[in-house]
Amino acid sequence: MGYLDIVQIFIKERNDLHFKYLGDGFLAIKEIGTFENRDIAIRDFITGLIGVTKKILKLLKDCNHPPDGVRVRITEGYAYKVKVIDPCDNSRNSKNVEFIEYCINTAERLMEVNPEIICLVTEGVSKALGQYRSFFRMGKLGQPSCYPKSVNKEDLETLEILKV
């Protein structure tokens, strides 16, 4: 079983997520409904991500030429859900759902921060997991390795490491 097989099984199991493939990785977005318990939704989302990350790490351990590592960056916040023309549809009649806003951009930009650490979460995610601290092992990152453009300094300096 390869990397994409692992990711696609995860996608099939989680029909409540939106996915976007990005080069050798992916962006997973959990849209939390109005009547959904936010903290439980975040907990379940992260539990799923940890599971798929562990499977990917196991796969890479057995590779002859593994990549430099695996990075998971988890943010939370509000985003706009928009429908845009599907560039792969020659007729230009179908539309894809996209999410845009600071939290989406931040998740991608945080990939540059401390790449040796598998999983980093923002302060909002850490607070949402507060009541589940016995289940998730977390600790303060401290000084980030870099300050990517368009990410608030306060967000970088309050990052936490989530043990996978």
N, C-alpha and C positions, 0 to 999 in steps of 0.2 A: 504494500500500500504506500503510495506516494503522498507528498505534501498536499497536492490539490484534492486527492481522495479524502484525506482527513478533513480539510476545510469544507468540502462539499457535503460530507456526512453531517458536519456541524450545522451547515446551512439548512439541510433538509430537516434536521431535528428541531430547529428554532425558526418556525415560520413567523415569529413575532419580531424578527430583526430585519434590518435593511443592510445589504452588503454592497461593497464596491471593491473590486479588485484593483490593487495599486502595485504594479510591477511584480515584485516577489512577495507581496503581502496583501493585506486586505483591511478595509475599514468596516467595522461592524457598528451599526447604530441601533440603539434600543429606543423606540418611541414610547414614552410612558403616557398612558391614557389618563383622562381626567379623573376617573374613579379608581385608578390603580394606586396601590400603596407604593409610593416612590422608593422608600428604603428597601422594601422587599424586592421590587423590580430591579433595583441596582444590585442587590445581593445575588439574585438569580442570574442576572446578566454576567456578573463577574465570576460566579461559580462556573458557568459555561465556558467563559474565556479561559479560565485557569485549566479546565479539563482539556480543551483543544490545544492549549499551549503545552501542557505536559505530553500529549501525544506527539506533537511536532518535535519537542525536545528529544523524546525517545527515538523518533525516526532519525533525527540529525546525528544522534550519538552513534548510530550504526552506519553512517555515511562515510565513504572514502574521502570525500572532499566537502566537508560541511561548511556552511557560510560562517561568517564571523560571529553570529549569534542571533538570538530572537529577541525582539523588543515589543513590549505591549505597553501602550500608553492609554490611560483611561481618564476621560474628562466628563463633566456633566454640565448641563446648562440648557438654555432655550435655543432653538434653531428654527429657521424658516423652512417649511416643507414646500418645495416648488416642483412643478412639472415642466420639463424642458424637452425639446425635440430630441428623439433618439438619433444620434449621428450615424448609427449602423443600419438604420432603416432607409433604404434608397428612396422610398416614396415620401419620406419625411412626415408620415402620418402618425406614427406612434410616439408616445412620450414616456420618458423615464422620470421617476421620482428622485429628486436630489435634495440634500439638506445643506443649508448655508448659514453660517454665523460663526462667531468667535470660538465657541467650544469645539466645533468641527475642525477649524483651522489649527487650533491649539493642539489637538490630539496628533495631528500630522507633524507639526513643528517640534513637538516634544521628543520625536524620534532622535533628534540630534543630541539631546541632553543625556549625559551619562549612558552612552550606548552599551556599556558593559553590564548594566543592570537590566534584568529581564522586564520587570514590571514597575512602572511609576504611576501613581494616581494623584489627582489634584485634591486640594483641601476639601472641596465639596463632596467628592466621592468618599474621602476618608470620614467625613462627618456622617454621611449616610450609612456607613458601615459601623459606626460607633457602637451600636448595640450588639453587633456580631463580632466584636473584637476577639472573643474566645475561638471563633471559627477562622478568622483571617489574621495572619501574623503580619504586622506592619511596623514601620519605624520611620522616623524623619530622615530625609535625604541629606539635609544640611546644605552646603554650598553646591549649587549646580555646576556642571562642567562648562556650560556655556549659557549665553542669554540670546536665544534666537529672536530675530526681529518679529515684531507684531505679537509677542507673548508678554503679558504684563509681568513686570519684575516680581510683584507680590505673589503671583501664581507660581512662579519658578522657585521662589524661596520658601514656599510652604508645601512643596512636593513631598510625598511619602513613598517609601519602597513597600511594595506588596510582595511578600514571599510566595513563590510559586512552587 
